[in-house]
Amino acid sequence: MIKTRSDEYCDEARRCIPGGVNSPVRAFQSVHDSPFYVKRAKGAYLYDVDGNSFIDFVSSWGAVILGHADDALIGAVKDALDDGTSYGACHPYEIELARLIVDAFPSMECVRLTTSGTEATMSAIRLARGYTGKSGVIKFRGCYHGHVDSLLVKAGSGLATFGIPDSAGVPADLAKHTYVADFNRLESVRQITGSSDDIACVIVEPIMGNMGVILPEDGFLKGLESLCRERGILLIFDEVISGFRVAFGGAQQIWGIDPDITCLGKIIGGGFPIGAFGGKRHIMERLAPLGDVYQAGTLSGNPVAVRAGIHVLGRLGSGRGEIYPGFARMGERLSAAMLETAGQHGVPYRINAITGMFTGFFSRDAVTGYDAAAACDRGLYEKFFKGMLAEGVFFAPSQFEASFFTCAFSTAEIDRTIEAAGKVFGTILKR
Ligand SMILES: *Cc1c(COP(=O)(O)O)cnc(C)c1O
């Protein structure tokens, strides 16, 4: 694979951008590689500056669910641009997008738009603290909720420990209000709620997507919901990935959960910067200007992002009868074939999947939680990643990420991926 131009851009970028990237995972560091530079994207493909093309399973981390540069979406965005790029004032389209969201998510009686998923989770936490008058936040080891100070925390070791910041620059005084529990282990949450009565909220990715895909086990989400209700703790569902992806109404539709606050992002902006958080009216109305919890944004409800979002949610809503079953069928076919070839070549490989997203883990054992995911063979993943890239298939440059289908995927892309995986699995155990 020729990378001459990408390498030149990479050198140039490193001189004026820290690490050459505007978001760390793009640096390909965890697979010990350097990034390719995208020239353009269309449908299921990325095209780089050296003339390579890749089937794109990253799909802007799931944001471009219609596929890249979808013609009708681009048309809607061009119309929006003709009307101006930002108003800093009210416009009718923000009501339309809010309606689409609250209609799809019955737990959300009203919703506020932000400019990123990080702002949505950050604001949801502040709101929960303001509403309950408490400071503690429970999160799960391996769940990522954006780069919010209070949420950049995972456990050192042991359960129910005070949080230790994952990042320099997060004051220990702040991190100590973050408690870390284990996904799929309700008992670990109970231990925390049993020892502190200062808990404002529990925030969870109902389907873990940022440690690779890890599904909630039977009863986990329901149990979490009951525990929160019992203790007067707000339940925040971070559906920034799963919202409008695993089902039109997100993971909460599948598992029948009624969270107090839900965070959305990625898909709802059609590839433009956006986020949203919403929930019960009596909670949301604590936000300024009605209430005492401050939250704002110059570009919040940006008319271009909003009109892109309206287009995408409209398409997903009217096409949901075909789109989601289509994702499920593609997922099943790809999983079955990849597991089969991995098995033939003796590669330890497991796939966790749900409609529209999956992760292939290099592991002999089932991956049901953080520890099992962390124990995967990252060296094998690196070889797999590089091999697939050379075959023209772009998976995430880290073992701990999800892969995403878009509406632009067809059987042709699935067939090509299966064929490439056959070759790559055949070589990765050799040195
Ligand atoms: C991507 C992501 C976020 C953060 O969204 P940004 O738009 O990157 O700030 C929050 N939560 C989850 C689950 C995510 O995957």
The ligand as an ORCA input file, in Angstrom:
! r2SCAN-3c Opt
* xyz 0 1
  C     -18.472      9.663     21.037
  C     -19.081      9.501     22.356
  C     -19.261     10.578     23.232
  C     -18.687     11.944     22.971
  O     -19.204     12.552     21.856
  P     -18.298     13.685     21.126
  O     -19.212     14.224     20.065
  O     -17.086     12.974     20.622
  O     -17.955     14.701     22.150
  C     -19.979     10.367     24.394
  N     -20.467      9.151     24.697
  C     -20.298      8.087     23.891
  C     -20.893      6.777     24.269
  C     -19.572      8.217     22.709
  O     -19.349      7.147     21.940
*
